[in-house]
Amino acid sequence: MALCKEIYKLTESFLQREIYAISSQMRRAVVSIPSNIAEGRSRATKDDVSYQKILALNTEVAKMLHVMIYKLNGASRS
């Protein structure tokens, strides 16, 4: 949920022309993360849960977000 709040804060500062493109996509994506976690949590069966796969995917997403943030910070300094 903290990630959702931060993405919403970040996208508020985007240029007007970006509001309906990338910011909308980022907001929908970030909201889907806790929604999907909650949905998976409600199932809570061994067949539905693969912790190693989830951990690997989470790590991959975290790396992608790190690169995106790094590039956004670098672009804003130019």
KETOR-298120 format. One record per residue: x, y, z of N, C-alpha, C in turn; residue in three letters. Coordinates in steps of 0.05 Angstrom, whole numbers, plus 5000, padded with zeros to 4 digits. Each point is the difference from the previous one (the first is absolute). Example, Ala and Ser with C-alpha at 12.3 -4.5 7.8 and 13.67 -1.06 7.14 Angstrom:
REM KETOR-298120
526448865156498250245000501850245000ALA/499350214986501650245001498550225014SER/
This chain:
REM KETOR-298120
501649765000498450245000501750255000MET/502349995013501950235000501050064972ALA/500549784985500850044972497850144984LEU/497549935005497850134986499950295006CYS/500350085025500050285007502350154987LYS/502349884999502350144988499750034970GLU/498949804987499650024971497950214994ILE/497950025016498050214995501350275004TYR/501750035021501350265004501850064976LYS/501549814991501950034977498550094975LEU/497849864994498650054975498550275000THR/499550115024498750265002501850224988GLU/502749955000501850204990500749974970SER/498849804988500549964971498850224984PHE/501150044976498950204982497249934992LEU/498450204993497149964994499749794978GLN/501750014979499749814978500549715008ARG/501449965022500649735010497949895018GLU/498250175010498149925020498349774990ILE/499150004976498249794990501449774988TYR/502650014998501549784988501449845021ALA/502550085005501749855018499050015029ILE/499050235009499250015028497649825006SER/498149994981497749835003500949715001SER/501849934983501049724999501549935026GLN/501750195009501549955025498149975024MET/497950165001498149995022498549745000ARG/499149924977498549744998501849775007ARG/502550014991501949785006500549985030ALA/500550235013500850005028497649915017VAL/497650084993497649915015499549704997VAL/500849894977499649724996501749825018SER/502350115009501849845017498749925026ILE/499150195017498749915025497349854995PRO/498750074977497549864994500649704994SER/502049954984500749734994501049855024ASN/501550145018501049875024497649925018ILE/498050185002497749945016498449774989ALA/499850004973498549784987501449735005GLU/502650004997501649755004499949925029GLY/500050195018500049945029497449865007ARG/497850084988497449895007499849714991SER/501549924980500049724991501549835020ARG/502550075005501649875020500149704999ALA/500049894976500449714998502749954988THR/501149775006502749934990500150004969LYS/497949934987499949994971500250284988ASP/498950205014499950284989502550165007ASP/501549915020502250165009502749874993VAL/501750154986502749924995501950225009SER/500949985025501550215012502650074986TYR/501349804990502550054986499550164974GLN/498049934986499350144975499250295006LYS/498450045021499150265008502450175008ILE/501849885016502350155009501850084976LEU/500449824981501650064976498750234984ALA/497349984996498650214985500150275015LEU/499749995026500250255016502750124997ASN/502149845001502750104997500450134972THR/498949874980500250104973498650274997GLU/497650025011498550254999501550225015VAL/501149935023501550205016502450104985ALA/501449834985502350094984499150184978LYS/497849944987498950174978499250275011MET/498750015023499250255012502550165008LEU/502049875010502550145008501250134975HIS/500249874978501150114975498250234991VAL/497449975001498250224991500450255017MET/500249965027500450235018502750134995ILE/502049844995502750104995499950174974TYR/498749904979499950144975498350265003LYS/497849985014498450245005501650225015LEU/501449915020501650195015502250124983ASN/501349844984502050104982498950194979GLY/497749944990498750164979499250275012ALA/499150015025499150255012502350185006SER/502549905002502350165006501150134975ARG/499249904976501250104975499050284993SER/
